Amino acid sequence: MKTLILAAIRCSLMFTAVTASLFSVQPAQAYTVTLEQMGADVVANGSGAINLTGLASFGPGSFFITTLVPSLGRISTGPPPSGLGSVDVYRVFSGPANFGSGGQHNATESLSSGNFVGIQASVDELFVPHGYISNSALSSSATWTGATFASLGVTPGTFIWTWGTGANQNFTLIIGGAGVPDGGSTVSLLGCALLGLAALRRKLPLLRGRKS
């Protein structure tokens, strides 16, 4: 009986921990772009934060376009910024020199949204909106209509560029899309907690009856 009660208490504690982690507000994660085939188009979605610590400011830049150049390790998302000095450029980082053999392919401008963010590995340059505050959340997207991975010349996989070991000191590109599988661990914990609570609820009246 005591063993069952202890097991139920442990499960209830796990239930509390799991639900707290699921519903608590999490800090912005490192900036990640996923490039996926969606129907007849290739779509890029980027989100997260960038920690500028460890990068050197290269000053403001102008006349950027939303484009993809796999052979140069270049990808940018978000609508093309207008005006002089509308993008801040930072250097230097380490990582793969390219993510494919393709040439330049400009995104469909009208379908881009969010912040303009990008990277070009061949020259170690990172692009963020002018005046970007380090570790602030970013979100952007871009679409290459009528394109495929083959026509763009990209290589499926995960590509990571880093400039330190701290939080958000990296830029990640995932070609082909990827998720972090739960492996059933969260569901198992929730199930265990619920079963434990149910068992404890059934046994409590019996314990009360014995005490009276």
Secondary structure, 3 states (H helix, E strand, C coil): CHHHHHHHHHHHHHHHHHHHHHHCCCCCCECEEEEEEECCEEEEEEEEECCCCCCEEEEEECCCCCEEEHHHCEEEECCCCCCCCCEEEEECCECCCCCECCCCEECCHHHCEECCEEEEHHHCEEEEECCCCCCCEEEEEEEECCCCHHHHCECCEEEEEECCCCCCCEEEEEECCCCCCCCCHHHHHHHHHHHHHHHHHHHHHHHHHHHC
